[in-house]
Structure formats: structure tokens, C-alpha cells
Amino acid sequence: MPSDTPNDFALLTSTLDRVCQGDLARARDETLALATICREAGDGADQPLRDEVAQRIAAMDLDALTWILRYSTARFHLLNKGEQLSIARINRERERGASPESPRPESILDAVRTLKARGVDRAGALDLLARIEVVPTFTAHPTETRRRAIMHKQREIVASVQTLRRTDPTPPERAALESELRRVISLLLVTDDVRSSSLGVLDEVRNGLFYLTDAVWEALPRLAADIEDAVGAVYGDGDRPALTPLRYRTWIGGDRDGNPKVTAQITRQALGLMREAIVGKLADELLALRHELSVSTRRAPVPAAFVERVEREIDEGVDEENFVQHARFEPLRVRAMQIRARLLRGEGDAREFLNDLDEMDAVLRGIGLTEVAERGRLAALRLRVRAFGLHLAALDIRQHSRVHEGAVAELLRLAGVCDDYASLDEAARIETLSKELLNPRPLSTPEAALTPETREALDVLLVVRDAVRREPESVQSYIISMTDSVSDMLEVLILMKETGLFRLGPEGARSDLDVVPLFETIDDLEHAPGLLTEMFASDAYRAQLGARAQTHAGAFQEIMLGYSDSNKDGGFLMAGAALDRAQRRIARACNDSSVEFRLFHGRGGTVGRGGGRANRAILSAPPASCNGRIRFTEQGEVISFRYAMPEIARRHLEQIVHAVMLSTSGLAQPEAARDADAEALLGELAGRAMDAYRGLIDDPGFWDWFAGATPVRHIGALPIASRPVSRGGSSLGFDSLRAIPWGFSWIQTRYLAPGWFGLGAGAGELSEETFARLRSLYTSWPALATIIDNAQQEMARARLPIAARYARMAPGGDDFHARIEREFESARDVVLRVTGQERLLDNAPVIQNAIRARNPWTDVLNLIQIELMTRPARAETDAQREALTPPILASLNALAAAMQSTG
């Protein structure tokens, strides 16, 4: 937390405390008393003081506990907003003090200045910027517990505070703003934190639209201006680069892997909602443009050809008669309305729309209004059309490989090609599929009696076909979960062929979609380079690559890497090492096959799911994998934090672009930073760490302990997403449990084990000589530094004295806790020896202090949750047990706000 956060947080909490009345005021006072005792208990195992708090909580009735949860949740929401406001304000102050000679760290200007200092000339810098394509991808993974109603009120609170801070209000104006703040906080307190029903898929789509059409919409033009200004400031006057390095994509409404609620019809509706949203935003911009471009032919030499074209379309009745009569001498205004009318009628595509805007840009430049063209609404609108098209964000389709296998097996059987495709070995499958891809006849007819699963697999591709015919950029990728063979890729091409999305014949091939393998487990990551080499050697798949190159300039093979499942499969350190190794070897495999590529990083929000600071992850990536193209997922509370405010969104995106610029240029890390011995050492440590991790989770008693000691069974009842917490509707167990509720459970109990467990076992027994090597690598190898620093942040957030109380709620708790605690102490020793610090996070005192300030208040919530989880066993009736569910869910929500993360 920035050091001056209390300026905003104090304002918010004082307002909160003033509006508390009755039961809520009593809850406020009791919460403060309990948090004070927890603060006295400190970070150690001073359990008598915590016992006192636990006993006071145990004596409270359900209503009293519910009021405390309600107050605490609101308080943490306001604390989180206070932090965001402080971050935005500090960034603003640093930007105000920046100059070309002393740019803000991690800014675009900082990156451009670094390029020049390293000998890159203007042409080289522009070429580099033109090659960069950054693709954040929103997903609907259930890691945001807040309702949209809560988020809207938080935005109102932010607006009120910013107005107070940034203006010099008169006393009446200040009183009105403070009244507004009290009003919104009062409404926040009486708004349910937990939804009454689960989100539907279309609700999730609308949540994504909320950020795309607000913070992202506002941030992109500012980021483009930052690039233009930086190039001009560092390299001097010259052609201003019209660059748009960012494109957004989304999985929301297209990711059907394990979510039966995402149907073909839902995908069609999701595409429709995005189209409706972007058309509405563009129509509003064109209205504003009409008011701005009041250029009169009586005062400026507007080209006659442009005027004639505008008037010709007027004669055809393209625009409103009254408007035309009053604007005959203002053709740019009329043109804006003509474009808007066509847009609202659904005529034309994004390319035609952009051509019309480019023509208006040329007119402005031609009559000497260059700055109006470069800095006005038209420039922002042109950039947005390049970034968003007429689809807003391209929708990905994702499905599990076994679904494709079943659908293709059925089609081949019905067509008389192969009675038992599932029994074929891989070579026979590839041969069968390759022949069928060359055969122009379909395997089935629209009237064929297919199983619902196969019909659905085809129907979604028919939806995609309709979408790309209308707007080619609206759907671009089909992602295959759990890809482990070439046939997995060819099966999707068969389904695309059936629906007219892929054609392969003597005259050549045509394909409307990229097919993207997703490698998720440790084994899959290890085997990925070999599979890709085999895939690129397939004539059928090479035809797919060639077809995409013909229809999409600069086409490449996209490869997705799964961070969440690899961590759940092999543990924190092994996942980090395996992903680093996979990136190097995948880049080599693609280069050896002369295939351009882009890596798609499926990162979660928390360190235990591959999260952490995105720009640091980019800067620490293997140099061979850094080619200017990068894609990564953003989900749940990560989206709501990074895109809560346009200022924070812009800062997040400039840090990403800064990192991609430096990594692509080869300036992010010297080649000497990593060598074969260093990578072998990391692999050795990771192997030992994975053994320790698998030893824990494969223990015969582990799952029963975990299910009893954590709120994992309650997390499934939290109505935060349309997606189930386990795969395939199977009973809850380690193998079926998804990575998000797995991480969510560890965070709630304050262990946070997925973010650090195994580090101690991996490096704890090393010689002093090897530790010296690790210390040296920590300062020179960004990948290792990121692993160590991410681990120490999660360990600093852990709270083992609290976790021990959860552990004792299930059989074997003392033993499992002791096991985890020993590993924690060993891992902490490793971190401190490698970094040379005295305490965890000494290298990040702002975060260290923020955690320390939050801990006592969070401890109270943990102790309440533990009490609530133990009460069902003591309840005498079903009604008493059912009455416990709402407060337990409220405790999950409160702790998610306190920890600022779920899974």
C-alpha cells in the first residue's frame, strides 16, 4: 500500500463509520476490539490472545457475526479502493515530474529512451513498434466474488474522492461531494455482497463488456498518444507513428471446456452483445465527431471531390433531411452522420468503416488542420476502429480434445469410413484424418441423426462461420484443451471442414480459424516441442498454416501454455521451471520448422496459478520466445483491479508494452544471464520440489484432510460464475477439482501453499557453493528472481498461526500442518539466504507494510469463518444447518476482499 494511502482510506473509513447505525455501529465497535487483540497477538504463535478472540466469536449469535462480516467486507472494499486511488495519484505525480531525460520508470518514454541509448535509431524503433502485438484476453474464470452492483457503487465512490482531491471546491461544493460519498457508502452497506443466484454466461459477457467499453475504451487512445509523444520526444520531429499495438480478445461466451452452459446459442448471443456494444460506442463517437468537425467550405478549401461525394449520398437519402439542410456547407459533419447511419443499418465491415474515417483524416490534413487530425476525436476513433473493429473483442472458442475425438469418431462411423476410430493408433488416425481432409464430400448431412454432443460441436462452428462471414475478425482462434497428439489438431480441422470453415483441395486451401494447441500438464509441456515438430511435418496441417497465411497477412502458429493446471499438477517451482523450459524449446521447434509463432500465456490471477506482475513475467521470459507477439489471459479480480479505473488500466498497459518493447529488442536480459548449467540447476531444484509437493497431495489422507480443513465444499456454492468447480460433473476430489477453487481454498485458510510449497525441499539441502551460485543468478537471471520474489510475496501473505486452526478441523490436521509448516520454514530460509534479506519482502516495504496493516482485520474474518464451519456439526436441526450457509458464503466473500484474491 502506498505510504499516503491513509489520506484516501481515512476519508473513506471515517465516512463509513459515520453512516453506521444500530446493529452495524455495534458490529463496527466489536470488529475494532477484536482486531486490536489480533494485532497484539502479532505474527507469532501467541495463541492465547487469538483464543480469546475465538471465544468471544463463539459466544455470538448468527446475526451478530453476519453484521461483523457485512461491516468488514465494506471496510476492505474501501481499503482496496483507497489503494487504487493512491496508485493512480502517485502515477500522476510521477508523470508530472517526468521528462525525456528522466522518464517515469516502466513507461513508454522509458522504453524508447532505452532503445536510443542502446544504439537503436528512429527507423529501428518504429520497426520494432510496428512488430509488437499485445493481446490481453478476458476470461470468465470464477475469481471475482463482487457483484456488478457493488462494483458500480465503488466506481461512484472513486469518482467522488477524485473530484474532492483534484479540484478546489467551495465549501458548499465540498459539502455536496461529502454528502454524495455518504450516500453511496450507505447504499453499499445495504447492498447484498453475495448474489442470490449464480451468474449466467450472458451475465459474464456483460461483465466483460463493462470493462471493454469503459476503462479499455478510454485507455487505448491515451496509450497510442504516449507512443507518438515518446518517439517525438526522444528522436525529434518526424512522421508520427499511427500504431495500435493492443488488440483485445475474450473467452467469455466461447469457452465451453467443462461448462455445459456455454452452448452454440449462447455463443451466438455473446457475439451479438459485443456487436451491439461496439456499434453503440462507435455511434456515440460519431455523434460527438459531428459536433467537433464544424469545418465550413466557406472558410476552408475542402476538396471538391469530397464535397461531391457527400452530396451524392445526400441525394440518395442517406441522411436526415433537416440535418442536411442546415449542414450543406459542413460536409465533414454530414459525412460523420452518413457513416453513422450505415453503421446502425449494419452495412459494411470494419475495413470499409476505417476507409471512410481515413478519408476524413486526409481532408483535415489537406486543409492544414493537422493537429485536429492527429489529436482530436477523429484520431481516437480511427485508433479504436483499428483496435476493436466492429466486433469489440475477438471471441475464442475452446473445447476439450476428447469432445472432438468423440464427434469425429461418430462422423467417420456414419460415413462408413471407420467403424472404431477410437481404437486406432496415432499413425492410423493421422492417415485417416489426412485423407478425409482431402476428400471434398462431407461426412454427414444437415439432416443426419447425430448425438447431441456431436451436433453441438458442429453447431458452434456454424455460428462461427456466420460470424466470420459478417466480420472476419470476430472469431479467430479455436483452442484445444489437453492437446497431446497431432490427431487432436486434425480432428478440429475435420469439424471445420464439415461446417465450411476449412477447405483443402487441388486449387489450394482456405481456413477461417487458427487452431491452437493448449499444453497444460507438466508432461504436456515437456512433450510439446516434439509434438509441434511432428505437427509441422504433417502435410494436412502445413496446408492449414499456408491457408491462414493467404487469408491473414502475418499469420503464425499460436501455442497456449497452461499455468494453472501445471502448477496444480507439479507444484509451484516445477511449473515455473517447466514453463521456462517449454518456452525455450517451443521457440526452437518453431524456428527449426520455419514457422512463425506466438505464445499465449494462460496465467491465473494468483502466484499459485501463474500470476504476479505481468510485465516482470515478460521481461524474464527466455529471449528466444520474445518476438513481439504475446497473448495472455486476464480474469476475475485481476480484470476488476487492472481495469477498475482508466488511469490504472493505462498504467498496466504501458508497463506491458514497455516490457514487450525491451524483451523484443533483446535488451531485457543479457544472454549470459542464463546458461545450460543454470537451467540444469533450476531443473534439479524443481524435481526435488515436485517430489515434496506430490508427496503431500498424494498422501492417502490428504484429500479427506483438505476437504475438511478448508472451505472447498462451500466454494462450489458461491454464486460467482456459470462454470462448475469440478470437471465433468464428477464428485469432488483432487483430480476433478479445478485449479481455481484449489487455490481459493488455500488462500482462504491463509496457507497460500500453491504459491511457494516445495521451494524449501528443492533448495534446502544445497551446499554453500550452490547457494552462492543461486545468489548470483538471483541478481542476473530475471526468471529466477521472479520465481523467488513471487514465492516470498505469497509466503509474506500466509498466516500459519491462523492456518493451524483450520488444520485442526479435520483428521490428521496436526500432522499435515506440521508438515506444511516445516516446508514453510525451510522455504523462508531459502528465500532469505538467496536474497540476503532479513525478512520476507524487505525488498518491497510498501507491500510488506500493507500486509502487516491488513493482517489483524483479516484474522478476525478467519476466526469467524472457522467458527461458522464448525457450527453445522453442532446444529440440532436441518433448518439450523441451512441458516449457516449464507454467513459462510459471506465469509468467503469477505476474505476474498481482505486478501484481494480468490484462486
Solvent accessible surface area in square Angstrom, and as a share of the most:
residue,aa,sasa,rsa
1,M,37,0.16
2,P,19,0.12
3,S,110,0.71
4,D,41,0.21
5,T,0,0.00
6,P,71,0.45
7,N,87,0.44
8,D,0,0.00
9,F,27,0.11
10,A,53,0.41
11,L,39,0.20
12,L,0,0.00
13,T,19,0.11
14,S,50,0.33
15,T,4,0.02
16,L,0,0.00
17,D,48,0.25
18,R,153,0.56
19,V,26,0.15
20,C,9,0.06
21,Q,142,0.63
22,G,40,0.39
23,D,60,0.31
24,L,13,0.07
25,A,18,0.14
26,R,152,0.55
27,A,5,0.04
28,R,57,0.21
29,D,77,0.40
30,E,47,0.21
31,T,1,0.00
32,L,96,0.48
33,A,38,0.29
34,L,0,0.00
35,A,0,0.00
36,T,52,0.30
37,I,20,0.10
38,C,0,0.00
39,R,119,0.43
40,E,112,0.50
41,A,6,0.05
42,G,27,0.26
43,D,96,0.50
44,G,43,0.41
45,A,80,0.62
46,D,57,0.29
47,Q,40,0.18
48,P,95,0.60
49,L,47,0.23
50,R,0,0.00
51,D,53,0.28
52,E,73,0.33
53,V,0,0.00
54,A,28,0.21
55,Q,123,0.54
56,R,88,0.32
57,I,0,0.00
58,A,50,0.39
59,A,90,0.70
60,M,31,0.14
61,D,89,0.46
62,L,46,0.23
63,D,100,0.52
64,A,37,0.29
65,L,0,0.00
66,T,39,0.23
67,W,68,0.24
68,I,3,0.02
69,L,3,0.01
70,R,85,0.31
71,Y,7,0.03
72,S,3,0.02
73,T,2,0.01
74,A,5,0.04
75,R,32,0.12
76,F,1,0.01
77,H,5,0.02
78,L,0,0.00
79,L,6,0.03
80,N,19,0.10
81,K,6,0.02
82,G,0,0.00
83,E,14,0.06
84,Q,6,0.03
85,L,8,0.04
86,S,0,0.00
87,I,52,0.26
88,A,5,0.04
89,R,48,0.17
90,I,34,0.17
91,N,20,0.10
92,R,110,0.40
93,E,86,0.38
94,R,138,0.50
95,E,68,0.30
96,R,164,0.60
97,G,66,0.63
98,A,33,0.25
99,S,38,0.25
100,P,56,0.35
101,E,125,0.56
102,S,73,0.47
103,P,21,0.13
104,R,20,0.07
105,P,88,0.55
106,E,40,0.18
107,S,6,0.04
108,I,2,0.01
109,L,34,0.17
110,D,32,0.17
111,A,0,0.00
112,V,0,0.00
113,R,99,0.36
114,T,33,0.19
115,L,0,0.00
116,K,102,0.43
117,A,83,0.64
118,R,143,0.52
119,G,67,0.65
120,V,39,0.22
121,D,91,0.47
122,R,53,0.19
123,A,71,0.55
124,G,29,0.27
125,A,0,0.00
126,L,43,0.21
127,D,80,0.42
128,L,7,0.03
129,L,4,0.02
130,A,69,0.53
131,R,117,0.43
132,I,8,0.04
133,E,55,0.25
134,V,0,0.00
135,V,1,0.01
136,P,0,0.00
137,T,0,0.00
138,F,0,0.00
139,T,3,0.02
140,A,31,0.24
141,H,24,0.11
142,P,15,0.10
143,T,1,0.00
144,E,26,0.12
145,T,10,0.06
146,R,33,0.12
147,R,64,0.23
148,R,72,0.26
149,A,33,0.26
150,I,1,0.00
151,M,10,0.05
152,H,81,0.36
153,K,37,0.16
154,Q,2,0.01
155,R,61,0.22
156,E,71,0.32
157,I,0,0.00
158,V,8,0.05
159,A,56,0.43
160,S,7,0.05
161,V,0,0.00
162,Q,32,0.14
163,T,55,0.32
164,L,9,0.05
165,R,103,0.38
166,R,108,0.39
167,T,72,0.42
168,D,138,0.72
169,P,20,0.13
170,T,69,0.40
171,P,112,0.70
172,P,98,0.61
173,E,92,0.41
174,R,103,0.38
175,A,57,0.44
176,A,65,0.50
177,L,34,0.17
178,E,52,0.23
179,S,50,0.33
180,E,60,0.27
181,L,1,0.00
182,R,76,0.28
183,R,107,0.39
184,V,1,0.00
185,I,0,0.00
186,S,44,0.28
187,L,74,0.37
188,L,6,0.03
189,L,10,0.05
190,V,116,0.67
191,T,27,0.16
192,D,99,0.51
193,D,28,0.15
194,V,33,0.19
195,R,26,0.10
196,S,123,0.79
197,S,77,0.50
198,S,60,0.39
199,L,22,0.11
200,G,29,0.28
201,V,7,0.04
202,L,33,0.17
203,D,47,0.25
204,E,10,0.05
205,V,5,0.03
206,R,102,0.37
207,N,24,0.13
208,G,5,0.05
209,L,21,0.10
210,F,30,0.13
211,Y,13,0.05
212,L,3,0.01
213,T,27,0.15
214,D,43,0.22
215,A,0,0.00
216,V,0,0.00
217,W,1,0.00
218,E,78,0.35
219,A,0,0.00
220,L,5,0.03
221,P,23,0.14
222,R,102,0.37
223,L,2,0.01
224,A,8,0.06
225,A,24,0.19
226,D,26,0.13
227,I,1,0.00
228,E,28,0.12
229,D,66,0.34
230,A,3,0.02
231,V,0,0.00
232,G,28,0.27
233,A,53,0.41
234,V,18,0.11
235,Y,37,0.14
236,G,32,0.30
237,D,150,0.78
238,G,44,0.42
239,D,123,0.64
240,R,89,0.33
241,P,16,0.10
242,A,65,0.51
243,L,33,0.16
244,T,21,0.12
245,P,8,0.05
246,L,3,0.01
247,R,76,0.28
248,Y,4,0.02
249,R,16,0.06
250,T,4,0.02
251,W,4,0.02
252,I,10,0.05
253,G,3,0.03
254,G,0,0.00
255,D,19,0.10
256,R,13,0.05
257,D,13,0.07
258,G,22,0.21
259,N,9,0.05
260,P,108,0.68
261,K,107,0.45
262,V,9,0.05
263,T,49,0.28
264,A,10,0.08
265,Q,103,0.46
266,I,31,0.16
267,T,0,0.00
268,R,105,0.38
269,Q,73,0.32
270,A,0,0.00
271,L,24,0.12
272,G,38,0.36
273,L,35,0.17
274,M,5,0.02
275,R,33,0.12
276,E,121,0.54
277,A,22,0.17
278,I,0,0.00
279,V,21,0.12
280,G,33,0.32
281,K,56,0.24
282,L,0,0.00
283,A,4,0.03
284,D,87,0.45
285,E,23,0.10
286,L,0,0.00
287,L,56,0.28
288,A,26,0.20
289,L,0,0.00
290,R,56,0.20
291,H,122,0.55
292,E,67,0.30
293,L,2,0.01
294,S,65,0.42
295,V,19,0.11
296,S,20,0.13
297,T,44,0.26
298,R,177,0.65
299,R,222,0.81
300,A,20,0.16
301,P,107,0.67
302,V,15,0.09
303,P,61,0.38
304,A,69,0.54
305,A,75,0.58
306,F,8,0.03
307,V,28,0.16
308,E,102,0.46
309,R,78,0.28
310,V,2,0.01
311,E,61,0.28
312,R,132,0.48
313,E,27,0.12
314,I,19,0.10
315,D,115,0.59
316,E,120,0.54
317,G,58,0.56
318,V,25,0.14
319,D,23,0.12
320,E,114,0.51
321,E,127,0.57
322,N,117,0.60
323,F,19,0.08
324,V,4,0.02
325,Q,109,0.49
326,H,160,0.71
327,A,2,0.01
328,R,83,0.30
329,F,102,0.42
330,E,35,0.16
331,P,2,0.01
332,L,0,0.00
333,R,43,0.16
334,V,1,0.00
335,R,0,0.00
336,A,0,0.00
337,M,11,0.05
338,Q,0,0.00
339,I,3,0.02
340,R,51,0.19
341,A,23,0.18
342,R,49,0.18
343,L,9,0.05
344,L,94,0.47
345,R,130,0.47
346,G,33,0.32
347,E,84,0.37
348,G,44,0.42
349,D,25,0.13
350,A,16,0.12
351,R,160,0.58
352,E,91,0.41
353,F,12,0.05
354,L,35,0.17
355,N,85,0.44
356,D,13,0.07
357,L,0,0.00
358,D,50,0.26
359,E,47,0.21
360,M,0,0.00
361,D,11,0.06
362,A,60,0.47
363,V,8,0.04
364,L,0,0.00
365,R,96,0.35
366,G,64,0.62
367,I,26,0.13
368,G,58,0.56
369,L,62,0.31
370,T,59,0.34
371,E,128,0.57
372,V,52,0.30
373,A,0,0.00
374,E,39,0.17
375,R,104,0.38
376,G,19,0.18
377,R,103,0.38
378,L,1,0.00
379,A,22,0.17
380,A,23,0.18
381,L,1,0.01
382,R,35,0.13
383,L,10,0.05
384,R,17,0.06
385,V,4,0.02
386,R,62,0.23
387,A,4,0.03
388,F,1,0.00
389,G,6,0.05
390,L,3,0.01
391,H,21,0.09
392,L,0,0.00
393,A,0,0.00
394,A,1,0.01
395,L,0,0.00
396,D,0,0.00
397,I,0,0.00
398,R,12,0.05
399,Q,27,0.12
400,H,26,0.12
401,S,11,0.07
402,R,132,0.48
403,V,46,0.26
404,H,0,0.00
405,E,46,0.21
406,G,40,0.38
407,A,3,0.02
408,V,0,0.00
409,A,17,0.13
410,E,12,0.05
411,L,0,0.00
412,L,0,0.00
413,R,114,0.42
414,L,91,0.45
415,A,36,0.28
416,G,63,0.60
417,V,52,0.30
418,C,22,0.13
419,D,117,0.60
420,D,79,0.41
421,Y,2,0.01
422,A,61,0.47
423,S,79,0.51
424,L,49,0.24
425,D,93,0.48
426,E,58,0.26
427,A,74,0.57
428,A,31,0.24
429,R,31,0.11
430,I,34,0.17
431,E,98,0.44
432,T,26,0.15
433,L,0,0.00
434,S,29,0.19
435,K,126,0.54
436,E,10,0.05
437,L,0,0.00
438,L,110,0.55
439,N,48,0.24
440,P,125,0.79
441,R,89,0.32
442,P,78,0.49
443,L,9,0.05
444,S,20,0.13
445,T,77,0.45
446,P,113,0.71
447,E,147,0.66
448,A,28,0.22
449,A,98,0.76
450,L,26,0.13
451,T,60,0.35
452,P,106,0.67
453,E,118,0.53
454,T,2,0.01
455,R,67,0.24
456,E,59,0.26
457,A,10,0.07
458,L,7,0.04
459,D,41,0.21
460,V,2,0.01
461,L,1,0.00
462,L,54,0.27
463,V,5,0.03
464,V,0,0.00
465,R,63,0.23
466,D,61,0.32
467,A,15,0.12
468,V,13,0.07
469,R,165,0.60
470,R,138,0.50
471,E,8,0.04
472,P,59,0.37
473,E,65,0.29
474,S,7,0.05
475,V,0,0.00
476,Q,25,0.11
477,S,1,0.00
478,Y,3,0.01
479,I,0,0.00
480,I,0,0.00
481,S,0,0.00
482,M,51,0.23
483,T,0,0.00
484,D,98,0.51
485,S,21,0.13
486,V,2,0.01
487,S,1,0.01
488,D,9,0.05
489,M,0,0.00
490,L,0,0.00
491,E,0,0.00
492,V,0,0.00
493,L,0,0.00
494,I,1,0.01
495,L,1,0.00
496,M,0,0.00
497,K,29,0.12
498,E,32,0.14
499,T,6,0.03
500,G,22,0.21
501,L,0,0.00
502,F,0,0.00
503,R,96,0.35
504,L,30,0.15
505,G,17,0.17
506,P,147,0.93
507,E,154,0.69
508,G,33,0.32
509,A,17,0.13
510,R,113,0.41
511,S,0,0.00
512,D,24,0.13
513,L,0,0.00
514,D,22,0.11
515,V,2,0.01
516,V,0,0.00
517,P,0,0.00
518,L,2,0.01
519,F,1,0.01
520,E,10,0.04
521,T,34,0.20
522,I,19,0.09
523,D,93,0.48
524,D,21,0.11
525,L,2,0.01
526,E,70,0.31
527,H,119,0.53
528,A,0,0.00
529,P,10,0.06
530,G,46,0.45
531,L,17,0.09
532,L,0,0.00
533,T,69,0.40
534,E,87,0.39
535,M,0,0.00
536,F,6,0.03
537,A,77,0.60
538,S,14,0.09
539,D,124,0.64
540,A,6,0.05
541,Y,1,0.00
542,R,97,0.35
543,A,23,0.18
544,Q,2,0.01
545,L,30,0.15
546,G,33,0.32
547,A,1,0.01
548,R,6,0.02
549,A,56,0.43
550,Q,142,0.63
551,T,47,0.27
552,H,43,0.19
553,A,107,0.83
554,G,59,0.57
555,A,26,0.20
556,F,35,0.14
557,Q,4,0.02
558,E,3,0.01
559,I,0,0.00
560,M,7,0.03
561,L,0,0.00
562,G,8,0.07
563,Y,27,0.10
564,S,15,0.10
565,D,22,0.11
566,S,0,0.00
567,N,5,0.03
568,K,16,0.07
569,D,40,0.21
570,G,0,0.00
571,G,3,0.02
572,F,16,0.07
573,L,3,0.01
574,M,33,0.15
575,A,4,0.03
576,G,22,0.21
577,A,10,0.07
578,A,12,0.10
579,L,9,0.05
580,D,12,0.06
581,R,98,0.36
582,A,1,0.01
583,Q,13,0.06
584,R,40,0.15
585,R,51,0.19
586,I,0,0.00
587,A,0,0.00
588,R,132,0.48
589,A,9,0.07
590,C,0,0.00
591,N,89,0.46
592,D,113,0.59
593,S,27,0.17
594,S,100,0.65
595,V,12,0.07
596,E,102,0.46
597,F,8,0.03
598,R,4,0.01
599,L,5,0.03
600,F,0,0.00
601,H,17,0.07
602,G,10,0.10
603,R,19,0.07
604,G,7,0.07
605,G,19,0.18
606,T,10,0.06
607,V,11,0.06
608,G,9,0.08
609,R,9,0.03
610,G,18,0.17
611,G,4,0.04
612,G,22,0.22
613,R,121,0.44
614,A,6,0.04
615,N,5,0.03
616,R,73,0.27
617,A,31,0.24
618,I,12,0.06
619,L,37,0.18
620,S,9,0.06
621,A,14,0.11
622,P,1,0.01
623,P,33,0.21
624,A,60,0.47
625,S,10,0.06
626,C,26,0.15
627,N,37,0.19
628,G,2,0.02
629,R,49,0.18
630,I,20,0.10
631,R,0,0.00
632,F,4,0.02
633,T,8,0.05
634,E,1,0.01
635,Q,5,0.02
636,G,10,0.10
637,E,27,0.12
638,V,20,0.11
639,I,11,0.06
640,S,4,0.02
641,F,71,0.29
642,R,37,0.14
643,Y,0,0.00
644,A,8,0.06
645,M,6,0.03
646,P,36,0.23
647,E,39,0.17
648,I,8,0.04
649,A,0,0.00
650,R,25,0.09
651,R,29,0.10
652,H,16,0.07
653,L,0,0.00
654,E,3,0.01
655,Q,34,0.15
656,I,1,0.00
657,V,0,0.00
658,H,9,0.04
659,A,0,0.00
660,V,4,0.02
661,M,0,0.00
662,L,20,0.10
663,S,10,0.06
664,T,19,0.11
665,S,37,0.24
666,G,48,0.46
667,L,44,0.22
668,A,29,0.23
669,Q,12,0.05
670,P,89,0.56
671,E,121,0.54
672,A,93,0.72
673,A,4,0.03
674,R,19,0.07
675,D,65,0.34
676,A,78,0.61
677,D,108,0.56
678,A,0,0.00
679,E,35,0.16
680,A,66,0.52
681,L,23,0.11
682,L,7,0.03
683,G,37,0.36
684,E,91,0.41
685,L,5,0.03
686,A,0,0.00
687,G,26,0.25
688,R,82,0.30
689,A,4,0.03
690,M,46,0.21
691,D,104,0.54
692,A,32,0.25
693,Y,7,0.03
694,R,63,0.23
695,G,34,0.32
696,L,3,0.01
697,I,12,0.06
698,D,83,0.43
699,D,42,0.22
700,P,135,0.85
701,G,31,0.30
702,F,0,0.00
703,W,46,0.16
704,D,102,0.53
705,W,1,0.00
706,F,0,0.00
707,A,10,0.08
708,G,35,0.33
709,A,1,0.01
710,T,3,0.02
711,P,0,0.00
712,V,2,0.01
713,R,134,0.49
714,H,54,0.24
715,I,8,0.04
716,G,42,0.40
717,A,57,0.44
718,L,11,0.06
719,P,11,0.07
720,I,15,0.08
721,A,12,0.09
722,S,4,0.03
723,R,33,0.12
724,P,50,0.32
725,V,34,0.20
726,S,12,0.08
727,R,64,0.23
728,G,64,0.62
729,G,71,0.69
730,S,56,0.36
731,S,100,0.65
732,L,44,0.22
733,G,18,0.17
734,F,29,0.12
735,D,122,0.63
736,S,18,0.11
737,L,0,0.00
738,R,8,0.03
739,A,7,0.05
740,I,8,0.04
741,P,4,0.02
742,W,5,0.02
743,G,5,0.05
744,F,1,0.00
745,S,0,0.00
746,W,3,0.01
747,I,6,0.03
748,Q,0,0.00
749,T,0,0.00
750,R,2,0.01
751,Y,2,0.01
752,L,2,0.01
753,A,4,0.03
754,P,9,0.06
755,G,1,0.01
756,W,0,0.00
757,F,9,0.04
758,G,0,0.00
759,L,3,0.01
760,G,1,0.01
761,A,37,0.29
762,G,0,0.00
763,A,1,0.00
764,G,27,0.26
765,E,160,0.72
766,L,26,0.13
767,S,64,0.41
768,E,102,0.46
769,E,143,0.64
770,T,34,0.20
771,F,0,0.00
772,A,48,0.37
773,R,84,0.31
774,L,8,0.04
775,R,78,0.29
776,S,60,0.39
777,L,5,0.02
778,Y,36,0.14
779,T,116,0.67
780,S,51,0.33
781,W,2,0.01
782,P,35,0.22
783,A,9,0.07
784,L,6,0.03
785,A,12,0.09
786,T,17,0.10
787,I,17,0.09
788,I,5,0.03
789,D,19,0.10
790,N,31,0.16
791,A,0,0.00
792,Q,0,0.00
793,Q,58,0.26
794,E,5,0.02
795,M,3,0.01
796,A,22,0.17
797,R,35,0.13
798,A,12,0.10
799,R,10,0.04
800,L,16,0.08
801,P,18,0.12
802,I,0,0.00
803,A,0,0.00
804,A,10,0.08
805,R,26,0.09
806,Y,0,0.00
807,A,0,0.00
808,R,130,0.47
809,M,50,0.22
810,A,9,0.07
811,P,114,0.72
812,G,40,0.39
813,G,4,0.04
814,D,94,0.49
815,D,110,0.57
816,F,16,0.07
817,H,20,0.09
818,A,36,0.28
819,R,75,0.27
820,I,0,0.00
821,E,61,0.27
822,R,150,0.55
823,E,17,0.07
824,F,15,0.06
825,E,85,0.38
826,S,38,0.25
827,A,0,0.00
828,R,94,0.34
829,D,69,0.36
830,V,1,0.01
831,V,0,0.00
832,L,39,0.19
833,R,77,0.28
834,V,3,0.02
835,T,26,0.15
836,G,63,0.61
837,Q,30,0.13
838,E,151,0.68
839,R,134,0.49
840,L,23,0.11
841,L,5,0.02
842,D,49,0.26
843,N,76,0.39
844,A,27,0.21
845,P,73,0.46
846,V,70,0.40
847,I,69,0.35
848,Q,19,0.09
849,N,79,0.40
850,A,10,0.08
851,I,24,0.12
852,R,109,0.40
853,A,55,0.43
854,R,22,0.08
855,N,15,0.08
856,P,6,0.04
857,W,23,0.08
858,T,2,0.01
859,D,0,0.00
860,V,1,0.00
861,L,0,0.00
862,N,0,0.00
863,L,6,0.03
864,I,0,0.00
865,Q,0,0.00
866,I,22,0.11
867,E,20,0.09
868,L,0,0.00
869,M,30,0.13
870,T,41,0.24
871,R,36,0.13
872,P,35,0.22
873,A,101,0.79
874,R,140,0.51
875,A,20,0.16
876,E,150,0.67
877,T,65,0.38
878,D,94,0.49
879,A,71,0.55
880,Q,89,0.40
881,R,95,0.35
882,E,122,0.54
883,A,49,0.38
884,L,9,0.04
885,T,59,0.35
886,P,83,0.52
887,P,7,0.05
888,I,3,0.01
889,L,18,0.09
890,A,22,0.17
891,S,0,0.00
892,L,0,0.00
893,N,3,0.02
894,A,0,0.00
895,L,0,0.00
896,A,7,0.06
897,A,7,0.06
898,A,2,0.01
899,M,19,0.08
900,Q,66,0.29
901,S,9,0.06
902,T,3,0.02
903,G,0,0.00
